[in-house]
Structure formats: C-alpha cells, structure tokens
Amino acid sequence: MKSIRPLLQTIKIEYCKISIIYIFFAILSCSCKNEIHNQINNSILFIQSGSVCGRGSGTDSLKITKSEILYSYYIPRLSDKPQILKKRGISKEEWNQIINCFNPIEFSKLNFNSCNVCFDGCDEWILILNELNLHKITFAKGMKIDNLSQLQLKLSALRAEFNP
C-alpha cells in the first residue's frame, strides 16, 4: 500500500503538469488565431465598392486604401468622365474601423454574382484586394448580407458623405 501512494502522487503531479501544458497551448492557439486574423487584415491593400444601374443611369465607385478614399460618379450615356470626383485622406483609426467591420476570410468564401444590371436593374459590388487574394461579389442593390452588414453600412455612409 505504501508503494502505491508515491506512485499516485507522481501521477497527480504529472497530470497537473500536462494540464498546465494543455492550458498553455490553448491560450497560445487563441492568440495565434488573433495574430493570423490581424495579419490578414493588415495585408488588405484596398477595398473598392460601387453601384451600377442599367439604361445609362449613374454609376459610382468608392476606393479605400490605407492612405485615402477616392469617390467617383458618372453617367455613362453623358460622358465617360466623372461628374463627381472627390478624394480625401484617411486616418489609421478610420482604416482600422473599416477593415475590422468584416472578416476577410469569410468574405472570400462569399459567392454572390447577380446581374440585375443585365435587365436594366441595379447591382452593388464589393471588391477586396489583399496580398493573398482578390475577391469580388456582386449583389442586388440594397441587399443586406449578414456577414457584411457593418461594412455595407460604413460604405453607404462614405458614399453619402461624398455624394449627398
């Protein structure tokens, strides 16, 4: 009986050490996921979005980079030159707010490819370029996409700022 007690104590100590190691790796794993997410967000080169409607209606485009926002609006039947062309700088805080509105990995999995403009309707599109991927989705104008609702709201607010 006496020889079993030291063995049981050794097992308890080893079990405790293993538990601590598992906890350490679990914490490390979580921090690695955040680090990977941050690396992907930081690798975003630009976000571009816009809308297009059929029958010569107005078309707009919003391009957002780490340093500036460029907005253009033109009516194809009138001219291929923009009637409105505005740009402004962007702060690091605003850029971070925008890129933290969505998950780039989840965005790259979205598969929207509507063509309402093909039938004189309207479409919106979002294109995101990062160091690893270029992905574009096209969807019915005004459609809310669950995974992108925050980004859609931010892009809509920026459009309203440039073209009230």
Secondary structure as GFF3:
##gff-version 3
##sequence-region A 1 164
A	DSSP	alpha_helix	4	42	.	.	.	ID=ss1
A	DSSP	beta_strand	44	53	.	.	.	ID=ss2
A	DSSP	beta_strand	59	65	.	.	.	ID=ss3
A	DSSP	beta_strand	68	74	.	.	.	ID=ss4
A	DSSP	beta_strand	84	89	.	.	.	ID=ss5
A	DSSP	alpha_helix	92	99	.	.	.	ID=ss6
A	DSSP	alpha_helix	104	109	.	.	.	ID=ss7
A	DSSP	three_ten_helix	116	119	.	.	.	ID=ss8
A	DSSP	beta_strand	122	130	.	.	.	ID=ss9
A	DSSP	beta_strand	134	140	.	.	.	ID=ss10
A	DSSP	three_ten_helix	146	148	.	.	.	ID=ss11
A	DSSP	alpha_helix	149	162	.	.	.	ID=ss12
###
